Structures are given as structure tokens and as C-alpha cells.
Amino acid sequence: MLPFLPGRRRFADLSEQEILALAISSEEDDARTYSDYAETLRNDYPDTAKVFESMAAQERGHATSLSREYERRFGSHIPLIRRESIAGYYNRRPVWYVCSLGIERIRAEVGRMEDESAGFYLQAQKKTKDAGTRKLLEDLYRTELQHEEIAGTLADRFLPADKKAEEDEKARRQFVLTWVQPGLAGLMDGSVSTLAPIFATAFATENSHTTLLVGLAAAVGAGISMGFTEAVHDDGVISGRGSPLKRGIASGVMTAVGGLGHALPYIIPDFWTATIIAIIVVFVELWAIAFIQNRYMETPFWRSVFQVVLGGALVLAAGIFIGGS
């Protein structure tokens, strides 16, 4: 046992019997993981789900081969040894977490899973003296190395190029609807709507500390308001815009960021230095909004520049005029 990891064994201390038991449970867990991916993706990405169903069947076949080898050597009772019981052994990320990152992240995770499994079988061979067991582990090692190619073969069968392109486009649209669109709306609101109160306060008081407090209050308040509004006004079921929690976080955080961008320069005690930097930040924010609109929303760049930069400049001018009057 390791003193800082109570209850966990080192891989180097496992017997051949325990290694086989660990391999069986790992293959069974991986089969369930692939099945979970398939079930999660079935509605939105049915062709990719078929790929994972086939890979789950292969993992169950590996578990069956290992179980037969175990019974040949050690009998019918297989002790339950899982990954989390072994110090330094690889862990699988939760399916729900990986799925929240998008279809391409799921495909990348599968490659990582197979690489880790291959590494396990390579090390397991070195601890095995029985020729039959060593041969099985070597075959599984080679199979895991080839699984990326096998996955590619399955993808060619179930996921031809046109289907993959269709699924990738659907994933891109979902990313835009769930994250980019509410985040962009929040960034625009935070950057533009807070301009007038912040710069009105700045030029009315010519005091950096007071302006900073007003800016922080405006940015944080707007972020909370936009976040809650986005999260509660549409549950995403009918609109297909995705999780209201994710949209609320994207909108709220980006609203606050948009307001804080030109409020934080007023940490600088010198009023005019802080104001010049804040005005520069404002134009950087507005150009960034124009770029995001062009990149993800397919808005013509110069049209976006005209709408966003001109609108923001007018609000900025209004705030300066009101504060200085």
C-alpha cells in the first residue's frame, strides 16, 4: 500500500491472477463506456452511434476471451478489481463530461482510451509467465494498437464522408447556438450598454475610484441579469438551442467581461491615463465583436464593423457628453 493513497495497490505488486481480473473489468467498463456514448449520441448523431455500438461489441469480445483464460488458470470465481483500486492506473473521464465538449472531443477521447489500453497490455505481458496468457495479452495489445484503424474501418462502414460532414456541421451549429450566440449577445450588451453609465460617471466626477465602483457594479449587475434572462426564457427543447444552464453561463460571463473590460482601467489612480486606456479597450472590444460576428454568425465583416463600432462609438459619445455637461 502507498501511505498517501490508502487502500490502493501498485500495479507492480499485482499477481497474474489480479492482472487478468483487472483486464476483464477494464474491458467490461470500456464496453459500457462505448455503449453510453452510443446511447447519448443516438438521436443527434445516429451514424456515429453505430460506430460506438460496434466498438462496444469488440470490447465485450475481449472481456470474454480474458474470462476464458482466467477460468483456465484460476477457476470460475473472478475477483472484482477496478481501475480506481490501482495507484497510477489510467482513469476514464465521465461520459457526461466528454459529451458536453462536442462530437470531435468524443472521437479524440476514444483514441486516448485505446492508447491507454494498449499501454496496459504491454506492461501486463512483462509480468506474465504463462505462455498462453502472454500470447493473449500480446494479441490484445496489438488489437488495441489497431483499434484506431478499426474505428476508421467502422466509420467508413457506418459513417461515410457525407454523413460525417453532416454530423460535423450539426455539431458546429449546436456550438454556435449554445455558446457563441448567447456569449456574443452578452459581450455586445456588456460592452455597449455599460459605456454610457461608466463614461458619464467618469467625466462627471473625474475620479478613478468612483468610476471603477460604478463600472464594477454595472458589469456584474448586467452579467447576472443577462445570465438569468438567457437561462429562464428558453429551455432549449423546442428551439434546439441546447442547455439553458450553458447558455446562461455563456451570456452572463461574457456580459460581465464586456463591462469589466473598460471599467478595470480605472484601477489606475490617474484619471486621464485610465480614461485613455479605457477608450482604447472599448474599440478593441467592438472590433472583437465584429470579428466574432463575421467568424461564427457569417455576418459580412464591414457590415458588422459599421453596426457595432458605429453604435458603440455613439453610445460612448453620449456618455461623455452627458457626464461632461
Residue frames relative to the residue before (quaternion, step in Angstrom):
aa qw qx qy qz dx dy dz
M 1.0000 0.0000 0.0000 0.0000 0.00 0.00 0.00
L 0.3517 -0.7010 0.5717 0.2409 3.54 -1.19 0.56
P 0.5077 -0.6892 0.4142 0.3093 3.64 -0.76 0.96
F 0.7309 0.4070 -0.2494 0.4878 3.60 1.04 -0.68
L 0.7164 0.2994 -0.2356 0.5845 3.60 1.31 0.06
P 0.1009 -0.8442 0.5232 0.0582 3.62 0.50 1.14
G 0.8131 0.2740 -0.2063 0.4704 3.55 -1.02 0.87
R 0.6667 0.4787 -0.3087 0.4806 3.61 1.22 -0.07
R 0.3278 -0.7432 0.5574 0.1717 3.53 -1.09 0.85
R 0.4465 -0.6388 0.5459 0.3076 3.51 -1.27 0.46
F 0.5701 -0.6012 0.4302 0.3584 3.57 -1.04 0.74
A 0.6351 0.5584 -0.3282 0.4209 3.58 1.00 -0.81
D 0.6926 0.4829 -0.2751 0.4598 3.61 1.17 -0.52
L 0.5151 0.6596 -0.4195 0.3517 3.61 1.24 -0.11
S 0.4146 -0.6725 0.5546 0.2612 3.53 -1.17 0.68
E 0.6723 -0.4669 0.3602 0.4475 3.59 -1.25 0.16
Q 0.6193 0.5448 -0.3386 0.4528 3.57 1.02 -0.76
E 0.6901 0.4715 -0.2796 0.4724 3.57 0.90 -0.91
I 0.6138 0.5442 -0.3521 0.4506 3.59 1.05 -0.67
L 0.6588 0.4929 -0.3108 0.4759 3.58 0.95 -0.85
A 0.6406 0.5179 -0.3271 0.4631 3.59 0.97 -0.81
L 0.6447 0.5148 -0.3105 0.4722 3.57 1.02 -0.83
A 0.6461 0.5218 -0.3189 0.4568 3.59 0.97 -0.85
I 0.6393 0.5303 -0.3259 0.4514 3.60 0.98 -0.84
S 0.6970 0.4617 -0.2870 0.4675 3.59 0.79 -0.98
S 0.6316 0.5373 -0.3381 0.4450 3.60 1.04 -0.72
E 0.6612 0.4902 -0.3106 0.4754 3.59 0.96 -0.85
E 0.6394 0.5170 -0.3277 0.4652 3.59 1.00 -0.78
D 0.6492 0.5089 -0.3149 0.4694 3.59 0.99 -0.83
D 0.6581 0.5035 -0.3170 0.4614 3.59 0.95 -0.84
A 0.6125 0.5414 -0.3486 0.4585 3.58 1.05 -0.73
R 0.6699 0.4827 -0.2962 0.4800 3.57 0.96 -0.85
T 0.6129 0.5469 -0.3481 0.4517 3.58 1.07 -0.72
Y 0.6700 0.4796 -0.3044 0.4780 3.60 0.88 -0.89
S 0.6309 0.5238 -0.3332 0.4654 3.58 1.04 -0.73
D 0.6368 0.5210 -0.3240 0.4669 3.57 1.06 -0.78
Y 0.6268 0.5176 -0.3387 0.4738 3.58 1.00 -0.79
A 0.6525 0.5247 -0.3152 0.4467 3.57 0.92 -0.92
E 0.6827 0.4873 -0.2928 0.4590 3.56 0.90 -0.92
T 0.6511 0.5256 -0.3127 0.4495 3.58 1.00 -0.84
L 0.7556 0.4027 -0.1957 0.4781 3.57 1.00 -0.89
R 0.4302 0.7634 -0.4325 0.2123 3.58 1.25 -0.31
N 0.7118 0.4672 -0.2769 0.4455 3.59 0.84 -0.91
D 0.7718 0.3687 -0.1934 0.4806 3.58 0.85 -0.98
Y 0.8032 0.1348 -0.0486 0.5782 3.61 1.05 -0.73
P 0.0807 -0.8630 0.4963 0.0489 3.61 0.57 1.12
D 0.6560 0.5193 -0.3291 0.4379 3.60 1.01 -0.69
T 0.6394 0.4897 -0.3208 0.4985 3.59 1.03 -0.73
A 0.5986 0.5644 -0.3600 0.4400 3.60 1.06 -0.69
K 0.6320 0.5314 -0.3346 0.4541 3.61 1.02 -0.74
V 0.6068 0.5471 -0.3482 0.4595 3.59 1.06 -0.72
F 0.7025 0.4644 -0.2738 0.4646 3.58 0.85 -0.96
E 0.5919 0.5541 -0.3681 0.4552 3.60 1.10 -0.59
S 0.6681 0.4935 -0.2978 0.4706 3.59 0.95 -0.85
M 0.6520 0.5000 -0.3178 0.4732 3.59 1.03 -0.76
A 0.6047 0.5418 -0.3535 0.4645 3.60 1.09 -0.67
A 0.6410 0.5213 -0.3229 0.4616 3.59 1.00 -0.83
Q 0.6367 0.5217 -0.3296 0.4624 3.61 1.01 -0.74
E 0.6551 0.5038 -0.3186 0.4642 3.59 0.95 -0.84
R 0.6316 0.5129 -0.3406 0.4712 3.61 1.01 -0.71
G 0.6181 0.5358 -0.3383 0.4652 3.58 1.09 -0.67
H 0.6312 0.5193 -0.3286 0.4733 3.59 1.03 -0.76
A 0.6495 0.5175 -0.3193 0.4565 3.59 0.95 -0.87
T 0.6345 0.5308 -0.3266 0.4572 3.58 1.03 -0.78
S 0.6537 0.5085 -0.3118 0.4656 3.60 0.95 -0.89
L 0.6649 0.4974 -0.3009 0.4690 3.57 0.95 -0.84
S 0.6365 0.5304 -0.3315 0.4513 3.59 1.01 -0.78
R 0.6411 0.5187 -0.3239 0.4637 3.59 0.98 -0.80
E 0.6553 0.4999 -0.3130 0.4720 3.56 0.99 -0.85
Y 0.6258 0.5328 -0.3358 0.4602 3.58 1.01 -0.77
E 0.6788 0.4924 -0.2938 0.4588 3.59 0.84 -0.98
R 0.6074 0.5616 -0.3535 0.4368 3.60 1.05 -0.70
R 0.7798 0.3664 -0.1750 0.4766 3.56 0.95 -0.88
F 0.8472 0.2173 -0.0538 0.4818 3.56 0.88 -0.94
G 0.6312 -0.5429 0.3510 0.4286 3.62 1.18 -0.06
S 0.7079 -0.5196 0.3108 0.3638 3.54 -1.34 0.11
H 0.6498 0.5156 -0.3384 0.4443 3.62 1.10 -0.52
I 0.1057 -0.7912 0.6019 0.0240 3.56 -0.69 1.15
P 0.3407 -0.7513 0.5202 0.2212 3.65 -0.48 1.08
L 0.4529 -0.6837 0.5053 0.2685 3.54 -1.13 0.71
I 0.1213 0.7592 -0.6264 0.1289 3.56 -0.53 1.24
R 0.0877 -0.8281 0.5536 0.0101 3.58 -0.56 1.13
R 0.7252 -0.4525 0.3028 0.4215 3.54 -1.28 0.36
E 0.6937 0.5102 -0.2943 0.4146 3.55 0.83 -1.01
S 0.6113 0.5535 -0.3522 0.4426 3.62 1.26 -0.21
I 0.6946 0.4614 -0.2503 0.4919 3.59 1.28 -0.30
A 0.3990 -0.7250 0.5128 0.2284 3.58 -0.70 1.09
G 0.8292 0.2087 -0.1697 0.4901 3.55 -0.90 0.95
Y 0.5153 0.6329 -0.4303 0.3856 3.60 1.24 -0.07
Y 0.5758 -0.6171 0.4036 0.3532 3.56 -1.08 0.68
N 0.2327 -0.7495 0.6049 0.1350 3.55 -1.21 0.62
R 0.3830 -0.6937 0.5577 0.2469 3.53 -1.21 0.50
R 0.4392 -0.6731 0.5214 0.2868 3.55 -0.98 0.81
P 0.5846 -0.5949 0.4017 0.3782 3.62 -1.02 0.68
V 0.5686 -0.6162 0.4287 0.3366 3.56 -1.02 0.85
W 0.6604 0.5221 -0.3270 0.4293 3.58 0.89 -0.90
Y 0.6435 0.5237 -0.3233 0.4552 3.58 1.08 -0.74
V 0.6809 0.4845 -0.2944 0.4636 3.58 0.84 -0.97
C 0.6536 0.5248 -0.3194 0.4420 3.59 0.94 -0.86
S 0.6297 0.5475 -0.3451 0.4298 3.59 1.09 -0.62
L 0.6595 0.5301 -0.2994 0.4408 3.61 1.25 -0.37
G 0.6434 -0.5544 0.3193 0.4204 3.60 1.24 -0.04
I 0.6993 -0.5199 0.3210 0.3710 3.51 -1.32 0.51
E 0.6586 0.5043 -0.3281 0.4520 3.61 0.93 -0.78
R 0.6299 0.5254 -0.3357 0.4632 3.59 1.05 -0.69
I 0.6162 0.5344 -0.3451 0.4643 3.58 1.07 -0.70
R 0.6619 0.5025 -0.3114 0.4609 3.58 0.90 -0.89
A 0.6470 0.5058 -0.3196 0.4727 3.59 1.03 -0.76
E 0.6283 0.5468 -0.3332 0.4419 3.58 1.03 -0.77
V 0.6126 0.5531 -0.3449 0.4469 3.58 1.05 -0.74
G 0.6439 0.5166 -0.3181 0.4662 3.60 0.95 -0.83
R 0.6458 0.5128 -0.3155 0.4695 3.59 1.01 -0.81
M 0.6249 0.5514 -0.3337 0.4406 3.59 0.99 -0.83
E 0.6987 0.4720 -0.2787 0.4597 3.57 0.86 -0.97
D 0.6180 0.5355 -0.3445 0.4610 3.61 1.04 -0.69
E 0.6663 0.4990 -0.3004 0.4656 3.58 0.95 -0.87
S 0.6395 0.5206 -0.3225 0.4648 3.59 1.01 -0.79
A 0.6341 0.5223 -0.3283 0.4662 3.57 1.00 -0.81
G 0.6444 0.5256 -0.3178 0.4554 3.59 0.98 -0.82
F 0.6270 0.5355 -0.3325 0.4578 3.56 1.04 -0.77
Y 0.6950 0.4714 -0.2897 0.4592 3.60 0.81 -0.95
L 0.6032 0.5513 -0.3618 0.4487 3.58 1.09 -0.61
Q 0.6900 0.4554 -0.2774 0.4894 3.58 0.96 -0.85
A 0.6283 0.5536 -0.3368 0.4305 3.59 1.05 -0.76
Q 0.5945 0.5787 -0.3634 0.4239 3.59 1.04 -0.71
K 0.6677 0.5410 -0.3008 0.4135 3.55 0.96 -0.93
K 0.7167 0.4320 -0.2421 0.4910 3.59 1.19 -0.52
T 0.6276 0.5541 -0.3229 0.4415 3.58 1.29 0.01
K 0.2397 -0.7871 0.5574 0.1109 3.56 -0.86 1.02
D 0.6160 0.5575 -0.3519 0.4312 3.60 1.09 -0.62
A 0.4795 -0.7066 0.4402 0.2773 3.59 -0.73 1.06
G 0.6596 0.5191 -0.3172 0.4414 3.60 0.96 -0.83
T 0.6619 0.4951 -0.2987 0.4769 3.55 0.97 -0.89
R 0.6467 0.5234 -0.3234 0.4508 3.56 0.94 -0.87
K 0.6407 0.5232 -0.3227 0.4600 3.59 1.03 -0.82
L 0.6505 0.5103 -0.3175 0.4644 3.61 0.96 -0.84
L 0.6755 0.4908 -0.2995 0.4616 3.58 0.88 -0.92
E 0.6329 0.5194 -0.3327 0.4679 3.57 1.05 -0.71
D 0.6392 0.5169 -0.3241 0.4682 3.59 1.01 -0.79
L 0.6641 0.4933 -0.3040 0.4723 3.58 0.98 -0.84
Y 0.5978 0.5548 -0.3535 0.4581 3.58 1.08 -0.71
R 0.6891 0.4691 -0.2819 0.4749 3.58 0.87 -0.94
T 0.6292 0.5355 -0.3333 0.4541 3.57 1.07 -0.72
E 0.6592 0.4976 -0.3163 0.4668 3.57 0.93 -0.87
L 0.6215 0.5324 -0.3453 0.4594 3.60 1.03 -0.70
Q 0.7188 0.4394 -0.2384 0.4832 3.55 1.08 -0.75
H 0.4647 0.7244 -0.4358 0.2636 3.57 1.23 -0.23
E 0.5912 0.5508 -0.3863 0.4449 3.59 1.06 -0.59
E 0.6556 0.4842 -0.3050 0.4926 3.55 1.05 -0.79
I 0.6308 0.5229 -0.3332 0.4665 3.57 1.04 -0.80
A 0.6327 0.5216 -0.3276 0.4693 3.57 1.00 -0.83
G 0.6356 0.5242 -0.3258 0.4638 3.56 1.05 -0.74
T 0.6353 0.5199 -0.3254 0.4694 3.58 1.05 -0.79
L 0.6541 0.4987 -0.3067 0.4789 3.55 0.98 -0.87
A 0.6373 0.5243 -0.3291 0.4589 3.57 1.02 -0.79
D 0.6334 0.5189 -0.3380 0.4641 3.59 1.02 -0.76
R 0.6718 0.5014 -0.2950 0.4586 3.55 1.09 -0.74
F 0.8086 0.2840 -0.1220 0.5006 3.54 0.80 -1.05
L 0.7878 0.2674 -0.1023 0.5453 3.55 1.19 -0.56
P 0.0643 -0.8203 0.5679 0.0210 3.62 0.38 1.16
A 0.7425 -0.4588 0.2555 0.4158 3.53 -1.28 0.47
D 0.6745 0.4994 -0.3177 0.4413 3.59 0.89 -0.86
K 0.6502 0.5052 -0.3223 0.4670 3.59 1.05 -0.74
K 0.6426 0.5178 -0.3264 0.4609 3.59 0.98 -0.83
A 0.6426 0.5148 -0.3235 0.4663 3.56 0.97 -0.85
E 0.6424 0.5221 -0.3198 0.4609 3.57 1.03 -0.80
E 0.6732 0.4831 -0.2980 0.4739 3.59 0.95 -0.87
D 0.6376 0.5266 -0.3277 0.4568 3.59 1.00 -0.80
E 0.6522 0.5056 -0.3123 0.4706 3.57 0.99 -0.82
K 0.6371 0.5202 -0.3265 0.4658 3.56 1.03 -0.77
A 0.6433 0.5131 -0.3173 0.4714 3.57 1.02 -0.82
R 0.6373 0.5238 -0.3270 0.4611 3.59 1.02 -0.80
R 0.6543 0.5089 -0.3151 0.4623 3.58 0.94 -0.87
Q 0.6529 0.5149 -0.3178 0.4557 3.56 0.99 -0.84
F 0.6206 0.5350 -0.3317 0.4675 3.58 1.05 -0.77
V 0.6570 0.5038 -0.3111 0.4666 3.57 0.94 -0.87
L 0.6947 0.4858 -0.2854 0.4472 3.60 0.87 -0.94
T 0.7342 0.4436 -0.2397 0.4548 3.58 0.96 -0.88
W 0.8165 0.2589 -0.1058 0.5051 3.58 0.90 -0.90
V 0.7383 0.4500 -0.2647 0.4270 3.58 0.65 -1.12
Q 0.6926 0.5027 -0.3003 0.4212 3.58 0.74 -1.02
P 0.7140 0.4040 -0.2874 0.4943 3.66 0.73 -0.86
G 0.6244 0.5350 -0.3469 0.4512 3.59 1.07 -0.66
L 0.6552 0.5031 -0.3079 0.4720 3.56 1.00 -0.83
A 0.6353 0.5194 -0.3314 0.4656 3.58 0.98 -0.82
G 0.6588 0.5033 -0.3073 0.4672 3.57 1.02 -0.81
L 0.6517 0.5141 -0.3212 0.4558 3.58 0.93 -0.86
M 0.6448 0.5113 -0.3187 0.4704 3.58 0.99 -0.82
D 0.6756 0.4906 -0.2998 0.4615 3.56 0.88 -0.94
G 0.6905 0.4849 -0.2900 0.4517 3.57 0.87 -0.92
S 0.6866 0.4903 -0.2867 0.4538 3.56 0.99 -0.83
V 0.7612 0.4024 -0.2002 0.4675 3.56 0.90 -0.95
S 0.7232 0.4727 -0.2821 0.4171 3.59 0.71 -1.05
T 0.6919 0.4671 -0.2971 0.4634 3.61 1.10 -0.54
L 0.4558 0.7039 -0.4492 0.3082 3.59 1.22 -0.19
A 0.6931 0.5059 -0.2945 0.4207 3.56 0.75 -1.06
P 0.7183 0.4267 -0.3018 0.4593 3.67 0.67 -0.91
I 0.6528 0.5205 -0.3363 0.4357 3.61 0.96 -0.77
F 0.7493 0.3901 -0.2402 0.4782 3.60 0.75 -0.97
A 0.5601 0.5547 -0.4012 0.4666 3.58 1.18 -0.37
T 0.6558 0.4947 -0.3026 0.4834 3.58 0.97 -0.86
A 0.6376 0.5533 -0.3293 0.4231 3.56 0.95 -0.90
F 0.7626 0.3766 -0.2149 0.4799 3.57 0.72 -1.03
A 0.6034 0.5387 -0.3715 0.4557 3.61 1.19 -0.31
T 0.7917 0.3129 -0.1554 0.5012 3.59 0.99 -0.82
E 0.1494 -0.8011 0.5456 0.1956 3.56 1.14 -0.75
N 0.5297 0.5933 -0.4060 0.4502 3.52 1.08 0.86
S 0.4139 -0.7466 0.4649 0.2350 3.60 -0.52 1.18
H 0.6659 0.5245 -0.3201 0.4230 3.58 0.87 -0.92
T 0.6649 0.4942 -0.3043 0.4703 3.58 0.91 -0.91
T 0.6535 0.5143 -0.3125 0.4591 3.57 0.95 -0.88
L 0.6296 0.5365 -0.3319 0.4535 3.58 1.01 -0.81
L 0.6658 0.5024 -0.3138 0.4537 3.60 0.87 -0.88
V 0.6522 0.4984 -0.3126 0.4780 3.58 0.96 -0.87
G 0.6595 0.5181 -0.3088 0.4487 3.58 0.96 -0.88
L 0.6523 0.5047 -0.3152 0.4695 3.58 0.94 -0.85
A 0.6581 0.5073 -0.3103 0.4619 3.57 0.93 -0.89
A 0.6683 0.5040 -0.3019 0.4563 3.59 0.93 -0.89
A 0.6842 0.4966 -0.2900 0.4486 3.59 0.90 -0.94
V 0.6951 0.4652 -0.2785 0.4721 3.58 0.83 -0.99
G 0.6554 0.5133 -0.3127 0.4575 3.57 0.95 -0.86
A 0.6591 0.4951 -0.3066 0.4758 3.57 0.95 -0.86
G 0.6365 0.5394 -0.3299 0.4417 3.60 1.01 -0.79
I 0.6600 0.4961 -0.3032 0.4758 3.57 0.91 -0.91
S 0.6682 0.5148 -0.2988 0.4464 3.57 0.90 -0.96
M 0.6911 0.4711 -0.2803 0.4710 3.60 0.84 -0.99
G 0.6392 0.5406 -0.3304 0.4359 3.59 1.00 -0.79
F 0.6870 0.4653 -0.2834 0.4808 3.56 0.87 -0.94
T 0.6381 0.5377 -0.3320 0.4398 3.58 0.96 -0.83
E 0.6750 0.4918 -0.2931 0.4655 3.57 0.90 -0.92
A 0.6929 0.5040 -0.2850 0.4297 3.56 0.95 -0.89
V 0.7739 0.3927 -0.2047 0.4528 3.61 0.93 -0.81
H 0.6620 0.5528 -0.3391 0.3758 3.60 1.04 -0.51
D 0.7951 0.1124 -0.0615 0.5928 3.62 1.22 -0.32
D 0.2767 -0.7889 0.5257 0.1575 3.59 -0.58 1.15
G 0.5211 -0.6914 0.3784 0.3275 3.59 1.28 0.02
V 0.4938 0.6821 -0.4311 0.3241 3.61 1.22 -0.20
I 0.7533 0.3586 -0.2050 0.5118 3.58 0.80 -0.98
S 0.7105 0.4721 -0.2654 0.4493 3.57 0.88 -0.93
G 0.3443 -0.7560 0.4899 0.2643 3.61 1.17 -0.52
R 0.4349 0.7286 -0.4379 0.2970 3.59 1.20 0.38
G 0.5972 -0.6149 0.3521 0.3759 3.59 1.24 0.14
S 0.8071 -0.3228 0.2146 0.4453 3.52 -1.38 -0.09
P 0.4301 -0.7008 0.4998 0.2721 3.62 -0.79 0.94
L 0.5995 0.5598 -0.3636 0.4416 3.60 1.12 -0.61
K 0.6640 0.4921 -0.3069 0.4720 3.59 0.88 -0.91
R 0.6664 0.4927 -0.3119 0.4647 3.60 0.90 -0.88
G 0.6483 0.5210 -0.3234 0.4513 3.57 0.99 -0.79
I 0.6410 0.5118 -0.3202 0.4739 3.59 1.01 -0.81
A 0.6568 0.5161 -0.3149 0.4506 3.59 0.89 -0.96
S 0.6991 0.4732 -0.2756 0.4597 3.57 0.85 -0.98
G 0.6893 0.4965 -0.2905 0.4404 3.59 0.85 -0.95
V 0.6766 0.4925 -0.2988 0.4587 3.57 0.87 -0.95
M 0.7070 0.4602 -0.2813 0.4575 3.59 0.83 -0.94
T 0.5836 0.5469 -0.3793 0.4653 3.60 1.13 -0.50
A 0.6689 0.4908 -0.2975 0.4724 3.56 0.90 -0.93
V 0.6368 0.5266 -0.3273 0.4583 3.59 0.97 -0.84
G 0.6502 0.5306 -0.3188 0.4407 3.58 0.94 -0.89
G 0.7022 0.4504 -0.2734 0.4788 3.58 0.98 -0.78
L 0.6632 0.5225 -0.3101 0.4370 3.56 0.99 -0.81
G 0.5439 0.6591 -0.3908 0.3421 3.57 1.13 -0.64
H 0.7973 0.2459 -0.1423 0.5326 3.57 0.86 -0.89
A 0.5581 0.5583 -0.4187 0.4489 3.60 1.24 0.31
L 0.6556 0.5660 -0.3161 0.3872 3.59 0.94 -0.85
P 0.5661 0.5895 -0.4188 0.3958 3.67 1.00 -0.47
Y 0.6317 0.5494 -0.3420 0.4268 3.59 1.17 -0.47
I 0.3699 0.6623 -0.5233 0.3881 3.55 1.23 0.48
I 0.5967 0.5583 -0.3458 0.4613 3.56 1.22 -0.63
P 0.4567 -0.7222 0.4418 0.2734 3.63 -0.63 1.03
D 0.6603 0.4951 -0.3278 0.4598 3.60 0.96 -0.78
F 0.4442 -0.7474 0.4295 0.2441 3.57 -0.49 1.25
W 0.7251 0.4510 -0.2757 0.4413 3.61 0.71 -1.01
T 0.6083 0.5297 -0.3559 0.4719 3.60 1.04 -0.63
A 0.6652 0.5019 -0.2947 0.4677 3.57 0.93 -0.93
T 0.6664 0.5140 -0.3074 0.4441 3.59 0.95 -0.86
I 0.6407 0.5171 -0.3299 0.4617 3.59 0.93 -0.84
I 0.6620 0.4920 -0.3068 0.4750 3.60 0.93 -0.89
A 0.6431 0.5302 -0.3245 0.4473 3.60 0.97 -0.84
I 0.6522 0.5043 -0.3184 0.4678 3.61 0.97 -0.81
I 0.6229 0.5212 -0.3373 0.4759 3.60 1.04 -0.76
V 0.6453 0.5220 -0.3168 0.4590 3.59 0.96 -0.88
V 0.6116 0.5606 -0.3493 0.4356 3.58 0.99 -0.81
F 0.7095 0.4493 -0.2786 0.4660 3.60 0.78 -0.93
V 0.5909 0.5337 -0.3690 0.4793 3.61 1.14 -0.53
E 0.6450 0.5205 -0.3145 0.4628 3.59 0.95 -0.87
L 0.6830 0.4962 -0.2966 0.4465 3.58 0.84 -0.92
W 0.6528 0.4888 -0.3123 0.4871 3.59 1.02 -0.75
A 0.6181 0.5371 -0.3422 0.4608 3.59 1.07 -0.68
I 0.6274 0.5237 -0.3270 0.4745 3.58 1.02 -0.79
A 0.6485 0.5188 -0.3157 0.4589 3.56 0.93 -0.88
F 0.6499 0.5164 -0.3125 0.4619 3.59 1.01 -0.83
I 0.6656 0.5004 -0.3079 0.4603 3.60 0.90 -0.90
Q 0.6288 0.5279 -0.3342 0.4628 3.58 0.99 -0.78
N 0.6769 0.4830 -0.2876 0.4753 3.55 0.96 -0.85
R 0.6950 0.4998 -0.2789 0.4352 3.59 0.94 -0.91
Y 0.8266 0.2555 -0.1057 0.4902 3.59 0.77 -0.98
M 0.7496 0.3822 -0.2173 0.4948 3.58 1.05 -0.69
E 0.3927 -0.7636 0.4342 0.2724 3.55 1.39 0.05
T 0.3386 0.7096 -0.5314 0.3151 3.56 1.07 0.79
P 0.5243 -0.6251 0.4559 0.3556 3.64 -0.82 0.87
F 0.5691 -0.6676 0.3564 0.3215 3.54 -0.78 1.10
W 0.7310 0.4364 -0.2677 0.4511 3.59 0.71 -1.00
R 0.5859 0.5347 -0.3798 0.4760 3.57 1.15 -0.48
S 0.6487 0.5118 -0.3122 0.4688 3.57 0.99 -0.84
V 0.6281 0.5332 -0.3288 0.4617 3.57 1.00 -0.84
F 0.6593 0.5176 -0.3083 0.4498 3.54 0.90 -0.96
Q 0.7000 0.4821 -0.2780 0.4475 3.57 0.84 -0.99
V 0.7590 0.4156 -0.2153 0.4525 3.55 0.74 -1.10
V 0.7185 0.4480 -0.2670 0.4601 3.57 0.71 -1.06
L 0.6607 0.4917 -0.3164 0.4708 3.59 0.91 -0.85
G 0.6628 0.5053 -0.3137 0.4549 3.59 0.92 -0.89
G 0.6678 0.5002 -0.2990 0.4630 3.56 0.96 -0.89
A 0.6363 0.5318 -0.3267 0.4535 3.57 1.01 -0.80
L 0.6433 0.5202 -0.3216 0.4606 3.58 1.02 -0.77
V 0.6530 0.4976 -0.3142 0.4767 3.59 0.99 -0.85
L 0.6323 0.5281 -0.3268 0.4632 3.58 1.01 -0.84
A 0.6640 0.5006 -0.3043 0.4647 3.57 0.91 -0.90
A 0.6332 0.5309 -0.3332 0.4541 3.57 1.03 -0.78
G 0.6590 0.5109 -0.3114 0.4559 3.58 0.95 -0.85
I 0.6611 0.4973 -0.3059 0.4713 3.58 0.96 -0.87
F 0.6503 0.5234 -0.3142 0.4521 3.58 0.97 -0.86
I 0.6863 0.4788 -0.2909 0.4638 3.57 0.88 -0.98
G 0.6816 0.4933 -0.2960 0.4522 3.57 0.93 -0.86
G 0.7255 0.4416 -0.2505 0.4646 3.57 1.02 -0.70
S 0.5940 0.5988 -0.3685 0.3910 3.57 1.22 -0.22
